[in-house]
Amino acid sequence: MESEVIHIPQGGLLGLLNGEKELLKKVFVDRGIGLDCIDFQQNIVKFPQAYVGYINFPMRRIVIDPKHEGIDLRHILRVYYFLYATEISDLDDPIYDVDRGSAYDLVELFISELDKVAKKGLPVEYKESRENLQYLRGNINAVQTLLNKRLGRREPFDCSFDELSKDIPINQILYKAYNKAVRIMDTGKAALLKRDFAGVSEIYDIPDVKLNINTMYCKKAIALAHMILNDLSVSDYGSQTYGQNVLINFDKIFEYFVKKILISYSGDHNFSYWDEEKRYAVCMDSDNNEYLKSYIPDMLYLCKEQGNLVRAFCILDMKNKTSKPFTNADVYQMFFYANQLQSRKVILCYPSCEDRNNARLRFDNESFSLKKIDGIYINLAGDTSAEFKENINRFINKVMAVL
């Protein structure tokens, strides 16, 4: 019997059935989500605003839909492909056509792509090896070889040589994702794929991967692997039965999406962002303990640093919201950033499910150094790669026109 499917909006409320509370608690802990959103007395959860995805309970599946009408999880999946498939990708690629198949089963999608990669053959690269051999191969290391002969070793030739190896970052990432998903895979399929990873190391940290023309066939599998490693958790229902849960921080994904668009596709090299927060004040509490206050804008344009002085011509911030633009909290935040960085312009970037005109906020107080804030929308909807490419280019043009 198929599980009941219940759709709730991003940030929505859900009444929990018997046994679901403890399962959900573990899902949240695995994803680093605080438990204060669960009312343990009334068995109600208010899902965190930033997250979309799905959770599989033993008797039902909860799908958390994006709060933007016309955008579903398949569109979020496309953004993931854009972020992780390759550093700069062809926007005409069919990978950006929204898949109307079973996109709500991440493991099924990943295994399907992994199977395609395995049938073509996992990518290999030449790696340098060094071994003691009974015969000459590659380059001989004379000093060690002479020492081995004097010691009477059976394999005296110390040789350095290149050989093809599967143990490369692409395969290590795929293998790590495979090991996470294996519990909810078909046993036969899992065993077959396991053989393909013979000789591939298990890793802890996820390495950076740059695809080339010879490894481009792995790009969809790599993107799905990142999604599994970042956003998937597995619930144990007992009796060797498991359920998969996917919770995606849509706010963060949207921020990374806009950053990659402007840095990689705008043709303008003046966009940048910080990797670490910068100090702006020192606080002292009532016990005379000092601590630092810091800040970090999402993105900057024409940022220049001279010693401790940092300036930026424009500040860009990503706001994944459906409400009217320019909430007071956002305006206060941007006004502080602009004052701190002596910026003349501020752009707030919003997602949309349609092509929308720019918005603009003008301050009545003419003494303010910041005169206005612009709001620019990017359309995340559309089911084809052509629409996806058009929406990206239209967004870039809007930003550049404001700058």
C-alpha positions, -999 to 999 in steps of 0.1 A, spaced: 0 0 0 14 34 -10 19 60 17 -4 89 19 12 121 4 5 154 22 16 187 8 23 216 31 37 251 23 72 261 32 71 272 69 38 254 74 23 236 104 18 199 107 1 177 133 22 147 141 9 111 145 21 86 170 57 78 166 64 106 141 77 130 168 108 110 176 115 103 139 112 140 131 134 150 160 162 127 146 158 142 111 162 177 125 192 168 146 209 152 116 203 183 95 215 207 124 180 222 127 169 233 162 141 215 180 123 247 192 100 245 162 84 212 176 57 215 202 63 182 221 32 187 242 7 192 214 25 171 188 27 200 163 57 211 142 61 245 125 87 237 98 115 262 96 109 289 70 141 283 50 135 246 42 118 227 14 118 190 6 101 159 19 100 136 49 90 99 48 72 87 79 62 50 80 25 57 71 28 89 51 50 113 31 51 150 39 61 172 9 72 207 19 65 228 -12 84 261 -20 63 291 -9 65 306 -44 34 295 -64 45 279 -97 78 266 -83 82 231 -70 110 208 -59 119 200 -95 128 237 -100 150 236 -69 166 204 -83 175 224 -114 192 251 -94 212 223 -77 223 211 -111 234 246 -120 254 250 -88 272 216 -87 272 202 -123 303 222 -133 319 256 -126 306 271 -158 280 251 -177 262 254 -210 228 270 -202 213 253 -233 221 219 -218 190 196 -215 199 190 -179 180 222 -172 148 209 -186 126 203 -156 121 165 -152 84 157 -148 92 122 -137 97 109 -102 117 139 -90 105 135 -54 127 104 -49 162 117 -47 178 83 -42 160 68 -72 172 97 -94 208 94 -81 210 56 -86 196 60 -121 223 85 -130 250 65 -113 240 34 -133 244 54 -165 278 65 -155 289 30 -145 277 16 -178 299 41 -196 327 34 -171 338 54 -141 363 81 -152 400 74 -147 431 95 -145 468 87 -146 483 87 -111 519 84 -102 528 52 -83 560 40 -67 567 3 -60 595 -21 -56 593 -46 -86 612 -76 -100 615 -58 -133 620 -23 -147 590 -1 -152 588 37 -158 616 56 -141 640 39 -118 651 54 -85 688 45 -86 698 50 -50 670 30 -35 674 3 -62 711 -1 -53 702 -3 -16 676 -30 -23 701 -51 -43 727 -49 -15 700 -60 9 692 -90 -13 655 -81 -17 635 -102 -42 620 -70 -58 650 -47 -60 639 -22 -87 624 9 -70 603 23 -98 580 54 -104 554 51 -131 520 64 -141 490 41 -143 452 46 -148 433 48 -115 397 51 -105 407 66 -72 400 102 -81 378 130 -65 349 125 -89 345 88 -80 352 94 -44 322 118 -42 300 94 -61 311 66 -38 305 86 -6 270 94 -18 264 57 -28 274 46 8 249 71 23 221 59 0 228 22 0 204 13 28 174 24 8 186 9 -25 175 -23 -43 199 -49 -29 208 -63 -64 214 -29 -79 235 -20 -48 257 -50 -52 263 -44 -89 273 -8 -84 295 -17 -54 318 -37 -78 323 -6 -100 338 13 -70 366 -13 -64 398 6 -57 380 39 -49 389 53 -15 363 62 12 367 99 21 356 121 50 357 156 34 341 164 1 368 175 -24 363 202 -50 357 188 -85 362 205 -119 347 186 -147 363 185 -182 352 174 -216 361 137 -207 341 137 -174 311 159 -184 289 128 -186 291 126 -148 278 161 -141 242 152 -132 253 123 -110 278 147 -92 251 173 -86 227 146 -72 256 132 -51 261 167 -35 224 169 -28 225 135 -11 255 144 9 243 178 19 205 173 23 196 137 27 190 118 59 179 82 64 154 71 90 154 37 105 119 23 110 131 -11 123 130 -45 107 155 -33 81 131 -7 67 143 27 60 129 60 48 147 89 31 143 125 40 154 156 21 155 190 36 170 218 14 178 252 28 162 271 -1 174 305 13 210 294 11 206 277 -23 190 309 -37 219 330 -24 245 307 -40 225 306 -72 226 344 -76 262 346 -67 272 321 -94 250 338 -120 267 372 -115 303 359 -110 303 333 -137 279 346 -164 277 384 -162 310 390 -179 318 416 -152 347 406 -128 338 433 -102 314 411 -83 328 394 -51 319 381 -17 336 375 16 344 341 31 345 355 66 327 381 86 344 414 93 344 432 127 326 465 131 324 470 169 335 458 203 309 451 229 314 450 267 288 433 289 279 440 325 307 418 337 333 437 317 337 408 292 345 420 257 333 403 225 333 414 189 304 422 166 308 414 130 288 414 97 289 399 62 269 411 32 259 384 7 277 401 -23 295 432 -32 303 452 -64 336 471 -68 348 463 -33 381 479 -23 401 474 9 428 497 21 440 486 55 410 485 79 390 506 55 366 487 33 344 503 6 320 489 -19 302 508 -47 271 485 -44 258 459 -19 237 430 -32 216 409 -8 194 378 -15 160 377 0 140 345 -6 106 360 3 71 361 -12 59 391 8 61 427 -5 97 439 -10 116 461 14 105 449 48 116 472 76 141 447 89 157 443 55 159 481 50 175 486 84 201 459 76 209 474 42 211 509 56 237 497 81 257 478 54 256 509 32 268 531 60 295 507 70 308 503 34 301 539 22 280 524 -6 260 544 -31 238 516 -42 219 486 -27 202 458 -46 179 433 -30 174 401 -52 141 382 -49 130 350 -65 98 349 -85 76 325 -105 71 350 -134 89 379 -151 84 409 -128 95 445 -131 121 460 -107 109 475 -75 124 507 -59 124 522 -25 131 559 -22 139 575 12 120 607 21 148 620 42 171 637 17 200 639 42 205 601 40 236 592 21 218 562 6 190 576 -15 172 544 -27 172 506 -27 164 486 -58 146 452 -58 153 429 -87 134 396 -94 147 365 -110 121 340 -125 128 305 -112 98 290 -131 97 277 -166 102 240 -176 127 242 -204 164 249 -205 156 277 -230 134 295 -204 160 289 -177 187 305 -198 164 334 -208 155 341 -172 191 341 -161 202 365 -189 172 388 -182 182 390 -145 218 398 -154 206 426 -177 184 441 -150 213 441 -124 238 456 -148 212 483 -158 209 494 -122 246 494 -116 
